[in-house]
């Protein structure tokens, strides 16, 4: 009987590569897949792999006064305006008035959209610091 998921134990210390199951490439839901976003969580060591139908992507990290509806509305508007597909978001507040919001998204023609995205990000009220990192196929850690 087919399950919802597949699992395996990999000896990542001896072999630094993991082979994806053949079913992954045969999955009809991934027919338009162009690449995959790989996200490494430095603190926990967890890795996520997210299939993408867009050709490129980026990571935005914001340090803000607080994660509030205005911030979320600005980001939602940004995603819609530039056809950015959100793949993963996370956030936490480490002080009463200091929060980190991080989002990974996929996009076509990301370099052409970069200055407009940066302008929108820099207009966010209560922004202390921002990072915008374009992630491109072939550039690895």
Beta strands, then each sheet from edge to edge (+ up, - down):
strand 1: 35-40
strand 2: 47-52
strand 3: 56-64
strand 4: 85-95
strand 5: 98-107
strand 6: 127-135
sheet 1: 1+ 2-
sheet 2: 4+ 5- 3+ 6-
end
